[in-house]
């Protein structure tokens, strides 16, 4: 009956009869939130700032630190990690690592992302930071950097500990940061795999997030359960170019956390779509380059300009004002060279976007400069000066 009720609510919302704010899309969870991953727009929230035990959703922050260490070049997926006695002794969900065994970072990351292995995450915490204590310090430091007001970590795995808590909103922020490292989705989207042990045997890894298999578009992210936390799930799903992140905390059963998550995602995909207003490959005009090997360069946005719109909502009628300083070679693609103001129909600036160049421009030698300037004088082309 609840599924029928929610389906009817979605229909009436689309018809404008019922306000979305009147519907609880996670009726059986203590707290919940749904955000658009591209714009971080909150589409639904319920007790989203309540401090609750996050259980193994804690590992979202642990995976974020691991992925950041990989991207910095501090560690690599092919690095070999020796399992400590401390890591091997971890209880709760595990992939049964033994003291002295050696695994690659990629294998341990799979053990964390798919099977929620407490032993695997402790092994990685020790490898990244030298000890679990140092790693937890990094977790809390990163939480502060992300502006998380309702999160304190006491361990990297999420087993209940006094003073270890987070909130649905904070979990969504961490998840949003994690999925910027798209490689992680290659692991969290796996439903089942095997971890080959050092003795030649294999451990079957089955994703604790069943929606990876049963909900089209779900490719992450992390479940959690302890007696204190109840059943939790931070999920992400993408259809076409629209991605949502949902969090439910304190559900009474694993089936309920899946159904509440399904309800949130259905609401998102049935009600909204992400629209690219200006693509990062779209030319905003040409700009002369002083002392450049070429005369002009296309100006482009540093990233796509997107808006989350209601289904069937018309694209806003915007105009644009571009402001770019004089360009002097060398100039690198990705370097911010100016800004673009997005102006609505009322003449109000609604967004200011960063502008870069479409390609690297090297400095010209004397002969190249002469030829370029001659072409500029004779061409009469329309150039942003």
C-alpha positions, 0 to 999 in steps of 0.5 A, spaced: 500 500 500 505 504 501 508 503 494 501 505 491 501 511 495 508 514 493 506 512 486 500 516 486 503 522 490 509 522 484 503 523 479 499 528 483 506 532 484 507 532 477 500 534 476 501 540 481 496 537 485 500 535 491 507 539 494 513 534 494 514 537 501 508 534 504 510 527 502 515 522 506 519 519 501 523 515 506 517 513 511 521 508 515 528 511 516 530 515 522 533 520 517 534 521 510 536 526 504 536 526 496 541 530 492 543 532 485 550 530 485 552 535 479 549 541 483 548 538 490 541 541 490 537 538 496 531 535 493 528 531 499 530 531 507 528 528 513 532 529 520 538 530 515 542 533 520 541 528 526 547 525 529 546 518 528 551 512 528 553 511 521 555 504 521 559 502 515 557 508 511 564 510 515 568 507 509 565 512 504 570 517 508 575 511 508 575 510 501 575 517 499 582 518 503 584 512 499 582 514 492 585 521 494 592 518 496 592 514 489 590 520 485 596 524 489 601 518 487 602 517 494 600 510 493 598 506 487 593 500 486 598 495 484 602 496 491 602 490 495 600 491 503 602 486 508 596 484 513 598 486 520 595 482 526 591 488 528 587 488 521 587 481 521 583 481 528 578 485 526 571 483 527 564 484 524 564 484 516 570 481 514 574 478 508 578 474 512 585 476 511 590 473 515 596 476 519 602 476 514 598 475 507 600 480 502 594 483 497 594 489 492 591 495 494 586 494 488 584 487 492 583 490 498 579 496 495 574 491 492 574 488 499 572 494 502 567 497 496 564 490 495 564 486 502 565 492 507 571 488 510 573 491 516 579 487 516 581 490 509 579 497 511 584 497 517 589 494 513 589 500 508 588 505 513 595 503 516 598 503 509 596 510 508 597 513 514 602 508 518 596 507 523 589 507 524 589 512 529 593 517 524 588 515 519 582 517 523 585 523 524 586 524 517 578 522 516 576 528 521 581 533 518 577 532 511 571 532 515 572 539 517 575 541 510 568 539 507 565 543 512 561 537 516 558 540 522 555 533 525 560 528 524 566 525 528 569 519 526 573 514 532 575 509 527 575 507 519 570 502 519 564 504 523 563 499 528 559 502 534 564 507 538 562 512 543 562 519 540 562 516 533 557 519 529 555 523 522 548 525 519 545 524 512 547 530 510 554 529 511 554 523 508 551 525 502 557 531 502 562 525 503 559 521 497 559 527 493 566 528 494 568 520 493 564 519 486 569 525 483 574 519 483 570 515 478 574 509 479 571 508 485 564 506 482 568 501 478 568 497 485 562 499 488 558 497 482 560 490 482 555 485 485 559 479 486 567 477 485 572 473 488 578 475 492 584 470 491 587 468 498 595 467 498 594 460 499 590 459 493 583 459 495 578 464 494 573 468 498 566 470 495 565 477 495 557 479 495 555 486 495 551 488 501 548 493 497 543 489 493 540 495 489 546 494 485 543 488 482 536 490 482 535 498 481 537 500 474 542 505 474 545 504 481 553 503 481 554 505 489 555 506 494 555 503 501 551 500 506 551 500 514 549 496 520 550 495 527 545 494 533 545 501 534 545 504 527 540 500 524 540 499 517 543 504 513 545 506 506 548 511 502 546 510 494 548 513 488 544 512 481 545 515 474 540 515 468 542 518 462 546 524 464 542 525 471 545 522 478 542 522 484 545 521 491 541 518 497 542 517 504 537 513 509 539 512 516 536 508 522 531 503 517 529 497 521 531 492 516 535 491 510 529 490 505 526 497 508 533 501 507 532 498 500 525 500 499 526 507 502 532 508 497 528 506 491 522 511 493 527 516 494 531 515 487 524 514 484 522 521 486 528 524 483 528 520 476 521 521 475 521 529 477 527 532 475 532 532 469 539 535 469 540 539 463 546 542 460 545 549 459 552 551 456 557 545 455 565 546 456 566 544 449 562 550 446 566 556 444 564 562 447 568 566 442 575 568 440 580 571 444 587 574 441 593 571 444 599 576 445 605 573 443 602 566 442 604 561 436 597 562 434 593 568 433 587 567 437 584 561 441 577 559 443 574 561 450 570 555 453 568 554 460 572 550 465 566 545 466 559 544 463 554 549 466 548 545 468 541 546 471 537 541 475 530 542 472 523 539 473 521 534 468 518 538 462 520 544 464 523 549 459 530 551 459 531 558 462 532 564 457 539 566 459 544 571 456 551 572 458 556 577 459 564 575 458 569 578 462 576 576 460 583 579 461 588 580 456 591 573 454 599 573 453 602 566 451 604 561 454 597 560 456 594 553 459 588 549 457 584 549 464 587 556 467 582 560 469 582 567 464 576 570 466 569 569 468 562 569 464 556 572 468 549 568 467 543 573 467 536 571 467 530 575 464 530 580 469 537 582 468 539 579 475 546 575 475 544 568 477 551 565 476 558 566 475 562 561 471 570 560 470 572 561 463 579 558 460 582 557 453 580 551 449 588 549 448 595 550 450 598 556 447 605 556 446 609 563 446 611 564 439 618 566 436 620 572 432 618 570 425 611 566 428 609 573 431 610 577 425 606 572 421 601 572 426 600 579 426 600 580 419 594 575 418 591 579 424 591 586 420 589 583 414 583 578 416 578 583 420 575 577 424 571 578 430 575 577 436 574 578 443 579 583 445 
